[in-house]
Amino acid sequence: MTNESDAERGGAAFEGGEPGAAAAPAGFELGTDGPKVILAGLDGSDSSWRATAYAAGLARRQNATLAIAYIQPVLGAATALAGAAVEETTREIAEELLTAIREAEHRMRDVWRVDWRFLTVRGDPYAGLARLADELRADGVVVGASEQAGHRVIGSVAVRLVKAGRWPVTVVP
């Protein structure tokens, strides 16, 4: 058995063998603990609005940036003929969501503020959120629980994000 101290082995060193105040590890930077970016998925459903509100609270308490993402669905082959109409509808949905977020921010401005941005991209909801989370280096992803019964069988966006295991994921009911 060697006689090296806990500090030499990389463990915590305590005076007299008793636990005391822990020293900051080497390389620790004051003010960088906690998340910097929280990504919330918003599609207009009740659960996604609850998830966005929850993420806003987290961002406010942690002094993090809230990135709110609406992923505009892409067309399947069956709806390709209605392409322009569907694309216009998803663009309108994005604009309506942004307007609602701005109104909520305006109502709450005297209570609390949060640094936020709204992002929208076209594509599959899982792939779009995953790509944005990676690009933003999100420290966490917050999404609403699926409101569709079929997702219990084939998997929801939330389940796919959790299974990816690349970010902490919070699923809000």
DRENKOLLO-260130 format. One record per atom (N, C-alpha, C): x, y, z; residue in one letter; residue number from 1; atom name. Coordinates in nm, 3 decimals, decimal comma. Layout:
N
((X; Y; Z); A; NUM; CA),
...
END
This chain:
173
((0,085; -0,117; 0,000); M; 1; N),
((0,000; 0,000; 0,000); M; 1; CA),
((0,089; 0,123; 0,000); M; 1; C),
((0,060; 0,217; -0,087); T; 2; N),
((0,139; 0,339; -0,093); T; 2; CA),
((0,085; 0,439; 0,007); T; 2; C),
((0,159; 0,542; 0,030); N; 3; N),
((0,123; 0,642; 0,128); N; 3; CA),
((0,089; 0,774; 0,059); N; 3; C),
((0,032; 0,769; -0,062); E; 4; N),
((-0,002; 0,894; -0,129); E; 4; CA),
((-0,133; 0,948; -0,074); E; 4; C),
((-0,144; 1,078; -0,072); S; 5; N),
((-0,263; 1,141; -0,016); S; 5; CA),
((-0,380; 1,132; -0,115); S; 5; C),
((-0,500; 1,160; -0,063); D; 6; N),
((-0,619; 1,164; -0,149); D; 6; CA),
((-0,600; 1,263; -0,262); D; 6; C),
((-0,541; 1,377; -0,232); A; 7; N),
((-0,521; 1,480; -0,334); A; 7; CA),
((-0,429; 1,431; -0,445); A; 7; C),
((-0,326; 1,352; -0,408); E; 8; N),
((-0,234; 1,300; -0,510); E; 8; CA),
((-0,303; 1,197; -0,599); E; 8; C),
((-0,400; 1,125; -0,543); R; 9; N),
((-0,474; 1,025; -0,622); R; 9; CA),
((-0,587; 1,089; -0,701); R; 9; C),
((-0,609; 1,219; -0,684); G; 10; N),
((-0,717; 1,286; -0,756); G; 10; CA),
((-0,843; 1,296; -0,673); G; 10; C),
((-0,843; 1,245; -0,551); G; 11; N),
((-0,960; 1,255; -0,464); G; 11; CA),
((-0,957; 1,383; -0,386); G; 11; C),
((-1,058; 1,401; -0,303); A; 12; N),
((-1,065; 1,522; -0,220); A; 12; CA),
((-0,977; 1,504; -0,098); A; 12; C),
((-0,909; 1,607; -0,060); A; 13; N),
((-0,825; 1,604; 0,060); A; 13; CA),
((-0,898; 1,675; 0,172); A; 13; C),
((-0,908; 1,608; 0,288); F; 14; N),
((-0,974; 1,665; 0,404); F; 14; CA),
((-0,874; 1,676; 0,517); F; 14; C),
((-0,877; 1,788; 0,582); E; 15; N),
((-0,788; 1,811; 0,694); E; 15; CA),
((-0,831; 1,723; 0,810); E; 15; C),
((-0,737; 1,648; 0,865); G; 16; N),
((-0,768; 1,563; 0,979); G; 16; CA),
((-0,858; 1,447; 0,944); G; 16; C),
((-0,874; 1,414; 0,817); G; 17; N),
((-0,956; 1,301; 0,777); G; 17; CA),
((-1,105; 1,330; 0,782); G; 17; C),
((-1,144; 1,448; 0,820); E; 18; N),
((-1,285; 1,483; 0,829); E; 18; CA),
((-1,330; 1,561; 0,706); E; 18; C),
((-1,452; 1,537; 0,660); P; 19; N),
((-1,502; 1,617; 0,548); P; 19; CA),
((-1,509; 1,764; 0,586); P; 19; C),
((-1,474; 1,848; 0,492); G; 20; N),
((-1,478; 1,993; 0,513); G; 20; CA),
((-1,529; 2,060; 0,389); G; 20; C),
((-1,503; 2,185; 0,375); A; 21; N),
((-1,545; 2,257; 0,255); A; 21; CA),
((-1,466; 2,207; 0,135); A; 21; C),
((-1,534; 2,174; 0,030); A; 22; N),
((-1,468; 2,124; -0,090); A; 22; CA),
((-1,406; 2,240; -0,166); A; 22; C),
((-1,288; 2,219; -0,216); A; 23; N),
((-1,222; 2,320; -0,299); A; 23; CA),
((-1,266; 2,302; -0,442); A; 23; C),
((-1,266; 2,409; -0,517); A; 24; N),
((-1,303; 2,403; -0,658); A; 24; CA),
((-1,198; 2,323; -0,735); A; 24; C),
((-1,242; 2,235; -0,824); P; 25; N),
((-1,145; 2,158; -0,903); P; 25; CA),
((-1,064; 2,249; -0,994); P; 25; C),
((-0,948; 2,202; -1,032); A; 26; N),
((-0,862; 2,279; -1,122); A; 26; CA),
((-0,937; 2,306; -1,252); A; 26; C),
((-0,926; 2,426; -1,302); G; 27; N),
((-0,992; 2,460; -1,428); G; 27; CA),
((-1,134; 2,508; -1,411); G; 27; C),
((-1,185; 2,512; -1,290); F; 28; N),
((-1,321; 2,558; -1,264); F; 28; CA),
((-1,333; 2,706; -1,297); F; 28; C),
((-1,441; 2,745; -1,362); E; 29; N),
((-1,461; 2,885; -1,396); E; 29; CA),
((-1,587; 2,935; -1,327); E; 29; C),
((-1,573; 3,035; -1,245); L; 30; N),
((-1,686; 3,092; -1,176); L; 30; CA),
((-1,787; 3,145; -1,277); L; 30; C),
((-1,912; 3,109; -1,259); G; 31; N),
((-2,018; 3,160; -1,345); G; 31; CA),
((-2,049; 3,074; -1,466); G; 31; C),
((-1,982; 2,961; -1,481); T; 32; N),
((-2,012; 2,879; -1,598); T; 32; CA),
((-2,083; 2,750; -1,561); T; 32; C),
((-2,115; 2,731; -1,433); D; 33; N),
((-2,193; 2,614; -1,396); D; 33; CA),
((-2,335; 2,630; -1,448); D; 33; C),
((-2,397; 2,521; -1,475); G; 34; N),
((-2,535; 2,526; -1,521); G; 34; CA),
((-2,545; 2,538; -1,671); G; 34; C),
((-2,667; 2,525; -1,720); P; 35; N),
((-2,687; 2,528; -1,865); P; 35; CA),
((-2,671; 2,667; -1,923); P; 35; C),
((-2,626; 2,670; -2,048); K; 36; N),
((-2,617; 2,797; -2,121); K; 36; CA),
((-2,730; 2,808; -2,223); K; 36; C),
((-2,771; 2,693; -2,279); V; 37; N),
((-2,878; 2,692; -2,380); V; 37; CA),
((-2,974; 2,578; -2,348); V; 37; C),
((-3,102; 2,613; -2,341); I; 38; N),
((-3,207; 2,513; -2,324); I; 38; CA),
((-3,294; 2,520; -2,448); I; 38; C),
((-3,312; 2,407; -2,514); L; 39; N),
((-3,393; 2,399; -2,636); L; 39; CA),
((-3,530; 2,343; -2,603); L; 39; C),
((-3,634; 2,414; -2,643); A; 40; N),
((-3,772; 2,368; -2,624); A; 40; CA),
((-3,836; 2,346; -2,759); A; 40; C),
((-3,899; 2,232; -2,775); G; 41; N),
((-3,973; 2,204; -2,898); G; 41; CA),
((-4,116; 2,252; -2,885); G; 41; C),
((-4,162; 2,331; -2,980); L; 42; N),
((-4,297; 2,387; -2,977); L; 42; CA),
((-4,367; 2,357; -3,109); L; 42; C),
((-4,484; 2,292; -3,098); D; 43; N),
((-4,560; 2,265; -3,220); D; 43; CA),
((-4,702; 2,319; -3,211); D; 43; C),
((-4,734; 2,390; -3,104); G; 44; N),
((-4,866; 2,447; -3,088); G; 44; CA),
((-4,960; 2,363; -3,003); G; 44; C),
((-4,923; 2,239; -2,972); S; 45; N),
((-5,007; 2,155; -2,887); S; 45; CA),
((-4,999; 2,204; -2,743); S; 45; C),
((-5,099; 2,167; -2,664); D; 46; N),
((-5,100; 2,209; -2,524); D; 46; CA),
((-4,976; 2,162; -2,450); D; 46; C),
((-4,936; 2,037; -2,473); S; 47; N),
((-4,818; 1,985; -2,401); S; 47; CA),
((-4,690; 2,057; -2,445); S; 47; C),
((-4,683; 2,099; -2,571); S; 48; N),
((-4,562; 2,170; -2,614); S; 48; CA),
((-4,559; 2,311; -2,557); S; 48; C),
((-4,675; 2,374; -2,537); W; 49; N),
((-4,678; 2,505; -2,471); W; 49; CA),
((-4,636; 2,492; -2,325); W; 49; C),
((-4,683; 2,384; -2,258); R; 50; N),
((-4,641; 2,361; -2,118); R; 50; CA),
((-4,492; 2,336; -2,111); R; 50; C),
((-4,439; 2,261; -2,208); A; 51; N),
((-4,295; 2,234; -2,211); A; 51; CA),
((-4,216; 2,362; -2,233); A; 51; C),
((-4,265; 2,449; -2,320); T; 52; N),
((-4,198; 2,576; -2,345); T; 52; CA),
((-4,201; 2,665; -2,221); T; 52; C),
((-4,313; 2,668; -2,152); A; 53; N),
((-4,323; 2,747; -2,028); A; 53; CA),
((-4,227; 2,691; -1,923); A; 53; C),
((-4,220; 2,559; -1,912); Y; 54; N),
((-4,128; 2,496; -1,817); Y; 54; CA),
((-3,983; 2,530; -1,853); Y; 54; C),
((-3,950; 2,520; -1,981); A; 55; N),
((-3,814; 2,552; -2,027); A; 55; CA),
((-3,782; 2,700; -2,002); A; 55; C),
((-3,882; 2,787; -2,020); A; 56; N),
((-3,859; 2,930; -1,994); A; 56; CA),
((-3,827; 2,954; -1,847); A; 56; C),
((-3,896; 2,884; -1,759); G; 57; N),
((-3,867; 2,895; -1,617); G; 57; CA),
((-3,726; 2,846; -1,584); G; 57; C),
((-3,688; 2,734; -1,645); L; 58; N),
((-3,552; 2,683; -1,625); L; 58; CA),
((-3,449; 2,784; -1,674); L; 58; C),
((-3,472; 2,836; -1,793); A; 59; N),
((-3,378; 2,932; -1,852); A; 59; CA),
((-3,367; 3,057; -1,765); A; 59; C),
((-3,480; 3,104; -1,714); R; 60; N),
((-3,478; 3,224; -1,630); R; 60; CA),
((-3,398; 3,198; -1,502); R; 60; C),
((-3,427; 3,086; -1,435); R; 61; N),
((-3,358; 3,056; -1,309); R; 61; CA),
((-3,209; 3,029; -1,328); R; 61; C),
((-3,173; 2,974; -1,443); Q; 62; N),
((-3,033; 2,938; -1,469); Q; 62; CA),
((-2,959; 3,044; -1,549); Q; 62; C),
((-3,029; 3,153; -1,584); N; 63; N),
((-2,969; 3,258; -1,665); N; 63; CA),
((-2,914; 3,202; -1,797); N; 63; C),
((-2,994; 3,115; -1,856); A; 64; N),
((-2,956; 3,049; -1,982); A; 64; CA),
((-3,038; 3,109; -2,096); A; 64; C),
((-2,995; 3,085; -2,217); T; 65; N),
((-3,071; 3,124; -2,335); T; 65; CA),
((-3,174; 3,017; -2,364); T; 65; C),
((-3,294; 3,060; -2,393); L; 66; N),
((-3,401; 2,968; -2,430); L; 66; CA),
((-3,414; 2,970; -2,582); L; 66; C),
((-3,393; 2,857; -2,644); A; 67; N),
((-3,413; 2,843; -2,788); A; 67; CA),
((-3,544; 2,767; -2,808); A; 67; C),
((-3,640; 2,832; -2,871); I; 68; N),
((-3,770; 2,771; -2,896); I; 68; CA),
((-3,775; 2,732; -3,042); I; 68; C),
((-3,799; 2,604; -3,068); A; 69; N),
((-3,792; 2,554; -3,206); A; 69; CA),
((-3,926; 2,498; -3,252); A; 69; C),
((-3,968; 2,545; -3,368); Y; 70; N),
((-4,082; 2,486; -3,437); Y; 70; CA),
((-4,027; 2,419; -3,562); Y; 70; C),
((-4,050; 2,288; -3,572); I; 71; N),
((-4,004; 2,214; -3,688); I; 71; CA),
((-4,121; 2,202; -3,784); I; 71; C),
((-4,110; 2,267; -3,899); Q; 72; N),
((-4,216; 2,263; -3,999); Q; 72; CA),
((-4,214; 2,127; -4,067); Q; 72; C),
((-4,325; 2,053; -4,058); P; 73; N),
((-4,326; 1,919; -4,117); P; 73; CA),
((-4,303; 1,921; -4,268); P; 73; C),
((-4,237; 1,817; -4,317); V; 74; N),
((-4,218; 1,803; -4,461); V; 74; CA),
((-4,334; 1,723; -4,518); V; 74; C),
((-4,353; 1,736; -4,646); L; 75; N),
((-4,464; 1,668; -4,712); L; 75; CA),
((-4,432; 1,523; -4,742); L; 75; C),
((-4,531; 1,439; -4,722); G; 76; N),
((-4,520; 1,301; -4,766); G; 76; CA),
((-4,560; 1,293; -4,912); G; 76; C),
((-4,537; 1,178; -4,973); A; 77; N),
((-4,569; 1,162; -5,115); A; 77; CA),
((-4,718; 1,182; -5,142); A; 77; C),
((-4,803; 1,142; -5,047); A; 78; N),
((-4,947; 1,152; -5,066); A; 78; CA),
((-4,996; 1,296; -5,069); A; 78; C),
((-4,923; 1,385; -5,004); T; 79; N),
((-4,967; 1,525; -4,998); T; 79; CA),
((-4,884; 1,616; -5,087); T; 79; C),
((-4,803; 1,559; -5,172); A; 80; N),
((-4,715; 1,640; -5,257); A; 80; CA),
((-4,793; 1,734; -5,348); A; 80; C),
((-4,912; 1,693; -5,390); L; 81; N),
((-4,992; 1,779; -5,479); L; 81; CA),
((-5,037; 1,907; -5,409); L; 81; C),
((-5,054; 1,900; -5,278); A; 82; N),
((-5,098; 2,017; -5,202); A; 82; CA),
((-4,978; 2,091; -5,143); A; 82; C),
((-4,860; 2,069; -5,199); G; 83; N),
((-4,734; 2,119; -5,145); G; 83; CA),
((-4,732; 2,265; -5,109); G; 83; C),
((-4,768; 2,352; -5,202); A; 84; N),
((-4,761; 2,495; -5,177); A; 84; CA),
((-4,854; 2,536; -5,065); A; 84; C),
((-4,974; 2,477; -5,062); A; 85; N),
((-5,071; 2,511; -4,958); A; 85; CA),
((-5,023; 2,465; -4,821); A; 85; C),
((-4,965; 2,347; -4,813); V; 86; N),
((-4,915; 2,295; -4,685); V; 86; CA),
((-4,795; 2,376; -4,639); V; 86; C),
((-4,706; 2,408; -4,731); E; 87; N),
((-4,588; 2,488; -4,695); E; 87; CA),
((-4,630; 2,625; -4,642); E; 87; C),
((-4,728; 2,686; -4,707); E; 88; N),
((-4,778; 2,815; -4,661); E; 88; CA),
((-4,843; 2,801; -4,523); E; 88; C),
((-4,915; 2,694; -4,500); T; 89; N),
((-4,979; 2,671; -4,370); T; 89; CA),
((-4,875; 2,655; -4,261); T; 89; C),
((-4,769; 2,579; -4,285); T; 90; N),
((-4,666; 2,562; -4,181); T; 90; CA),
((-4,593; 2,693; -4,155); T; 90; C),
((-4,576; 2,775; -4,257); R; 91; N),
((-4,513; 2,906; -4,239); R; 91; CA),
((-4,605; 2,995; -4,153); R; 91; C),
((-4,735; 2,988; -4,179); E; 92; N),
((-4,831; 3,065; -4,099); E; 92; CA),
((-4,831; 3,018; -3,953); E; 92; C),
((-4,823; 2,887; -3,932); I; 93; N),
((-4,817; 2,834; -3,796); I; 93; CA),
((-4,695; 2,888; -3,724); I; 93; C),
((-4,580; 2,889; -3,791); A; 94; N),
((-4,458; 2,942; -3,731); A; 94; CA),
((-4,476; 3,088; -3,693); A; 94; C),
((-4,537; 3,166; -3,780); E; 95; N),
((-4,560; 3,308; -3,751); E; 95; CA),
((-4,656; 3,326; -3,634); E; 95; C),
((-4,761; 3,243; -3,627); E; 96; N),
((-4,857; 3,251; -3,517); E; 96; CA),
((-4,790; 3,214; -3,384); E; 96; C),
((-4,705; 3,112; -3,386); L; 97; N),
((-4,634; 3,074; -3,263); L; 97; CA),
((-4,543; 3,187; -3,217); L; 97; C),
((-4,471; 3,247; -3,310); L; 98; N),
((-4,382; 3,357; -3,275); L; 98; CA),
((-4,461; 3,475; -3,218); L; 98; C),
((-4,574; 3,505; -3,277); T; 99; N),
((-4,658; 3,614; -3,227); T; 99; CA),
((-4,706; 3,583; -3,085); T; 99; C),
((-4,747; 3,460; -3,060); A; 100; N),
((-4,794; 3,421; -2,927); A; 100; CA),
((-4,681; 3,430; -2,824); A; 100; C),
((-4,561; 3,391; -2,863); I; 101; N),
((-4,446; 3,400; -2,773); I; 101; CA),
((-4,416; 3,547; -2,739); I; 101; C),
((-4,417; 3,630; -2,839); R; 102; N),
((-4,392; 3,774; -2,816); R; 102; CA),
((-4,498; 3,835; -2,725); R; 102; C),
((-4,625; 3,796; -2,744); E; 103; N),
((-4,732; 3,846; -2,658); E; 103; CA),
((-4,711; 3,801; -2,514); E; 103; C),
((-4,673; 3,675; -2,494); A; 104; N),
((-4,648; 3,624; -2,360); A; 104; CA),
((-4,530; 3,698; -2,296); A; 104; C),
((-4,426; 3,721; -2,374); E; 105; N),
((-4,311; 3,795; -2,322); E; 105; CA),
((-4,354; 3,936; -2,281); E; 105; C),
((-4,436; 4,000; -2,361); H; 106; N),
((-4,483; 4,135; -2,330); H; 106; CA),
((-4,564; 4,137; -2,200); H; 106; C),
((-4,652; 4,037; -2,183); R; 107; N),
((-4,734; 4,030; -2,061); R; 107; CA),
((-4,649; 4,008; -1,937); R; 107; C),
((-4,540; 3,933; -1,951); M; 108; N),
((-4,458; 3,893; -1,836); M; 108; CA),
((-4,336; 3,981; -1,814); M; 108; C),
((-4,316; 4,083; -1,896); R; 109; N),
((-4,192; 4,160; -1,892); R; 109; CA),
((-4,164; 4,226; -1,758); R; 109; C),
((-4,268; 4,261; -1,681); D; 110; N),
((-4,246; 4,322; -1,551); D; 110; CA),
((-4,218; 4,220; -1,442); D; 110; C),
((-4,247; 4,093; -1,469); V; 111; N),
((-4,228; 3,987; -1,371); V; 111; CA),
((-4,090; 3,923; -1,387); V; 111; C),
((-4,059; 3,883; -1,509); W; 112; N),
((-3,928; 3,823; -1,535); W; 112; CA),
((-3,894; 3,835; -1,682); W; 112; C),
((-3,766; 3,825; -1,706); R; 113; N),
((-3,714; 3,830; -1,843); R; 113; CA),
((-3,629; 3,707; -1,868); R; 113; C),
((-3,631; 3,665; -1,991); V; 114; N),
((-3,545; 3,553; -2,031); V; 114; CA),
((-3,494; 3,584; -2,171); V; 114; C),
((-3,367; 3,553; -2,194); D; 115; N),
((-3,307; 3,569; -2,326); D; 115; CA),
((-3,356; 3,452; -2,411); D; 115; C),
((-3,428; 3,479; -2,518); W; 116; N),
((-3,483; 3,371; -2,599); W; 116; CA),
((-3,469; 3,403; -2,747); W; 116; C),
((-3,478; 3,297; -2,823); R; 117; N),
((-3,484; 3,312; -2,968); R; 117; CA),
((-3,573; 3,203; -3,025); R; 117; C),
((-3,638; 3,235; -3,135); F; 118; N),
((-3,729; 3,142; -3,201); F; 118; CA),
((-3,662; 3,093; -3,328); F; 118; C),
((-3,661; 2,963; -3,344); L; 119; N),
((-3,600; 2,902; -3,462); L; 119; CA),
((-3,702; 2,813; -3,530); L; 119; C),
((-3,701; 2,813; -3,660); T; 120; N),
((-3,787; 2,721; -3,732); T; 120; CA),
((-3,710; 2,664; -3,850); T; 120; C),
((-3,724; 2,535; -3,866); V; 121; N),
((-3,662; 2,466; -3,978); V; 121; CA),
((-3,764; 2,365; -4,031); V; 121; C),
((-3,744; 2,325; -4,155); R; 122; N),
((-3,832; 2,224; -4,215); R; 122; CA),
((-3,769; 2,087; -4,197); R; 122; C),
((-3,854; 1,989; -4,172); G; 123; N),
((-3,805; 1,853; -4,163); G; 123; CA),
((-3,882; 1,769; -4,064); G; 123; C),
((-3,827; 1,653; -4,037); D; 124; N),
((-3,881; 1,561; -3,938); D; 124; CA),
((-3,860; 1,622; -3,799); D; 124; C),
((-3,961; 1,621; -3,713); P; 125; N),
((-3,945; 1,683; -3,581); P; 125; CA),
((-3,827; 1,630; -3,501); P; 125; C),
((-3,806; 1,499; -3,497); Y; 126; N),
((-3,693; 1,445; -3,422); Y; 126; CA),
((-3,560; 1,493; -3,484); Y; 126; C),
((-3,546; 1,476; -3,614); A; 127; N),
((-3,421; 1,513; -3,680); A; 127; CA),
((-3,395; 1,664; -3,668); A; 127; C),
((-3,499; 1,744; -3,680); G; 128; N),
((-3,483; 1,888; -3,668); G; 128; CA),
((-3,440; 1,930; -3,529); G; 128; C),
((-3,505; 1,874; -3,426); L; 129; N),
((-3,467; 1,908; -3,289); L; 129; CA),
((-3,326; 1,858; -3,257); L; 129; C),
((-3,294; 1,738; -3,304); A; 130; N),
((-3,160; 1,683; -3,279); A; 130; CA),
((-3,053; 1,769; -3,345); A; 130; C),
((-3,078; 1,809; -3,468); R; 131; N),
((-2,981; 1,893; -3,539); R; 131; CA),
((-2,963; 2,028; -3,469); R; 131; C),
((-3,074; 2,091; -3,429); L; 132; N),
((-3,065; 2,219; -3,360); L; 132; CA),
((-2,995; 2,205; -3,225); L; 132; C),
((-3,026; 2,098; -3,152); A; 133; N),
((-2,961; 2,076; -3,022); A; 133; CA),
((-2,811; 2,064; -3,039); A; 133; C),
((-2,769; 1,993; -3,143); D; 134; N),
((-2,625; 1,979; -3,169); D; 134; CA),
((-2,563; 2,113; -3,211); D; 134; C),
((-2,629; 2,183; -3,304); E; 135; N),
((-2,576; 2,310; -3,354); E; 135; CA),
((-2,565; 2,416; -3,243); E; 135; C),
((-2,665; 2,418; -3,154); L; 136; N),
((-2,669; 2,516; -3,047); L; 136; CA),
((-2,587; 2,473; -2,926); L; 136; C),
((-2,540; 2,349; -2,931); R; 137; N),
((-2,474; 2,289; -2,814); R; 137; CA),
((-2,565; 2,301; -2,692); R; 137; C),
((-2,690; 2,261; -2,713); A; 138; N),
((-2,790; 2,271; -2,606); A; 138; CA),
((-2,750; 2,184; -2,488); A; 138; C),
((-2,770; 2,238; -2,370); D; 139; N),
((-2,741; 2,165; -2,247); D; 139; CA),
((-2,860; 2,081; -2,205); D; 139; C),
((-2,973; 2,101; -2,266); G; 140; N),
((-3,092; 2,023; -2,237); G; 140; CA),
((-3,198; 2,049; -2,341); G; 140; C),
((-3,285; 1,951; -2,359); V; 141; N),
((-3,396; 1,961; -2,453); V; 141; CA),
((-3,524; 1,936; -2,375); V; 141; C),
((-3,623; 2,022; -2,393); V; 142; N),
((-3,751; 2,008; -2,325); V; 142; CA),
((-3,860; 1,997; -2,430); V; 142; C),
((-3,939; 1,891; -2,421); V; 143; N),
((-4,048; 1,869; -2,516); V; 143; CA),
((-4,172; 1,825; -2,440); V; 143; C),
((-4,285; 1,843; -2,504); G; 144; N),
((-4,410; 1,796; -2,446); G; 144; CA),
((-4,431; 1,650; -2,476); G; 144; C),
((-4,506; 1,584; -2,388); A; 145; N),
((-4,540; 1,444; -2,411); A; 145; CA),
((-4,634; 1,437; -2,531); A; 145; C),
((-4,622; 1,329; -2,607); S; 146; N),
((-4,705; 1,313; -2,725); S; 146; CA),
((-4,851; 1,303; -2,684); S; 146; C),
((-4,937; 1,367; -2,761); E; 147; N),
((-5,080; 1,361; -2,735); E; 147; CA),
((-5,149; 1,263; -2,830); E; 147; C),
((-5,068; 1,188; -2,905); Q; 148; N),
((-5,124; 1,091; -2,999); Q; 148; CA),
((-5,107; 0,950; -2,945); Q; 148; C),
((-5,217; 0,876; -2,939); A; 149; N),
((-5,215; 0,742; -2,881); A; 149; CA),
((-5,120; 0,648; -2,956); A; 149; C),
((-5,110; 0,661; -3,087); G; 150; N),
((-5,025; 0,572; -3,166); G; 150; CA),
((-4,878; 0,580; -3,130); G; 150; C),
((-4,836; 0,690; -3,073); H; 151; N),
((-4,694; 0,707; -3,040); H; 151; CA),
((-4,649; 0,615; -2,928); H; 151; C),
((-4,744; 0,560; -2,853); R; 152; N),
((-4,705; 0,463; -2,750); R; 152; CA),
((-4,650; 0,336; -2,813); R; 152; C),
((-4,691; 0,311; -2,935); V; 153; N),
((-4,647; 0,191; -3,006); V; 153; CA),
((-4,525; 0,219; -3,093); V; 153; C),
((-4,531; 0,323; -3,176); I; 154; N),
((-4,422; 0,348; -3,271); I; 154; CA),
((-4,316; 0,444; -3,219); I; 154; C),
((-4,342; 0,509; -3,107); G; 155; N),
((-4,243; 0,599; -3,048); G; 155; CA),
((-4,267; 0,744; -3,083); G; 155; C),
((-4,253; 0,828; -2,985); S; 156; N),
((-4,274; 0,971; -3,004); S; 156; CA),
((-4,140; 1,041; -3,025); S; 156; C),
((-4,148; 1,168; -3,056); V; 157; N),
((-4,026; 1,249; -3,068); V; 157; CA),
((-3,950; 1,245; -2,936); V; 157; C),
((-4,024; 1,258; -2,825); A; 158; N),
((-3,960; 1,257; -2,693); A; 158; CA),
((-3,883; 1,128; -2,669); A; 158; C),
((-3,944; 1,016; -2,699); V; 159; N),
((-3,879; 0,886; -2,679); V; 159; CA),
((-3,754; 0,875; -2,766); V; 159; C),
((-3,764; 0,919; -2,889); R; 160; N),
((-3,649; 0,914; -2,979); R; 160; CA),
((-3,535; 1,002; -2,930); R; 160; C),
((-3,568; 1,121; -2,875); L; 161; N),
((-3,464; 1,209; -2,821); L; 161; CA),
((-3,397; 1,145; -2,699); L; 161; C),
((-3,477; 1,086; -2,613); V; 162; N),
((-3,421; 1,019; -2,495); V; 162; CA),
((-3,330; 0,904; -2,538); V; 162; C),
((-3,376; 0,823; -2,632); K; 163; N),
((-3,297; 0,708; -2,678); K; 163; CA),
((-3,168; 0,750; -2,746); K; 163; C),
((-3,167; 0,868; -2,807); A; 164; N),
((-3,044; 0,916; -2,872); A; 164; CA),
((-2,935; 0,934; -2,767); A; 164; C),
((-2,972; 0,974; -2,646); G; 165; N),
((-2,877; 0,985; -2,536); G; 165; CA),
((-2,769; 1,091; -2,554); G; 165; C),
((-2,797; 1,194; -2,631); R; 166; N),
((-2,694; 1,296; -2,655); R; 166; CA),
((-2,712; 1,421; -2,569); R; 166; C),
((-2,829; 1,439; -2,511); W; 167; N),
((-2,858; 1,555; -2,427); W; 167; CA),
((-2,953; 1,511; -2,317); W; 167; C),
((-2,954; 1,581; -2,205); P; 168; N),
((-3,060; 1,556; -2,107); P; 168; CA),
((-3,194; 1,599; -2,170); P; 168; C),
((-3,294; 1,516; -2,157); V; 169; N),
((-3,424; 1,545; -2,215); V; 169; CA),
((-3,528; 1,546; -2,104); V; 169; C),
((-3,608; 1,652; -2,100); T; 170; N),
((-3,719; 1,660; -2,005); T; 170; CA),
((-3,846; 1,652; -2,087); T; 170; C),
((-3,935; 1,560; -2,048); V; 171; N),
((-4,063; 1,545; -2,116); V; 171; CA),
((-4,171; 1,596; -2,021); V; 171; C),
((-4,242; 1,698; -2,065); V; 172; N),
((-4,343; 1,763; -1,983); V; 172; CA),
((-4,480; 1,711; -2,025); V; 172; C),
((-4,561; 1,663; -1,928); P; 173; N),
((-4,694; 1,611; -1,965); P; 173; CA),
((-4,790; 1,721; -2,009); P; 173; C),
END
